[in-house]
Amino acid sequence: MPRSSPDPSTPRSTYSLRPRTRPRVEAPLRLTDLFDDVLEQCLPLQIADAARAAASCRALLRAWQRPSFARRLELPDTPMRADGALACLRRLADAGNPSARFRLGVARVYESSAAEAGEGYEEGLRLLKSLAEPPPEENLGALRGDALFEIWHLTKDGDERERLLRRAASEGHVASQIELHGTSKSHLQTLGLRRPLDVSGVFSPAWLTASENILASPSAERDREEATASRHYCDRPGCVRWRFRKREVRKREAVGLTGSPYIRLWKCGRCRCACYCSKACQTLAWPRPHREAAGGR
């Protein structure tokens, strides 16, 4: 039977619409397709949940497949899950993300198990140096000062240490400026600080988050307690910098293992027991508990 043409005088809204015999179904996009670890680690929880429940998220998938997306992804200033943090950071660092390179560099230098096995230090130092000497077109902001200050900690040569510290201070790095000019009241005022110092006013969110990621490891506290005979830690609570004790360095070098990381530690002039990696760490630890233990007023 021939199909009749619609009457032009009939309003369009009165036509009955035929249902599609084969409805178009969008295949659900799994988080594994969107690099599950990166989404869960780097996106706020509500966005990750929305992506998990979405029937289709092809635009996000296409965006993630572009290297520029991973390079420009802003990492949150909160610790990542300990079980997937390194895998997530490595994936983003390989794509060129500066925040991931810094956090992975710090983790590889100071992460206990990798250091004991003689692994990770060279990789971590290489990542930090890539941030200290970035290409001219790469704008790193405060990360460059963070990287320079960290390399200063890991450098033995005195002249090179001085050069690195001054470069970090010229980038506006607060802890470097404290190291150069001290913690007098007038100098702290020029930095917009006052005693007692707050850790968030001295160290950047990137460094604090990198430290919290290391401390969030399930074995971090146990490792620190068990390794006091072979390692010497900075005594400021929350600082993850440490070095092997001299006798341990000799043992490791005798079997072909590296004695790094090398961190210069200074003893407290009052108690001669507590050691700190910088003036900033010592000043932050002075109000409590160290002031009471050292008998300071």
FENMO-V732053 format. One record per run of one state. SS is the DSSP state (hx for helix, st for strand, lp for the rest). FROM is the first residue (numbers start at 0). TO is the last residue. Records with the same first field share a line. If there is no record, write none. Layout:
# FENMO-V732053
SS=FROM-TO  FROM-TO
This chain:
# FENMO-V732053
lp=0-10  14-29  34-34  42-43  53-56  64-65  72-83  94-96  110-110  116-119  132-141  153-156  170-172  181-183  190-197  202-203  215-218  226-229  233-240  244-244  254-264  267-273  276-277  294-296
hx=11-13  30-33  35-41  44-52  57-63  66-71  84-93  97-109  111-115  120-131  142-152  157-169  173-180  184-189  198-201  204-214  219-225  245-253  278-293
st=230-232  241-243  265-266  274-275
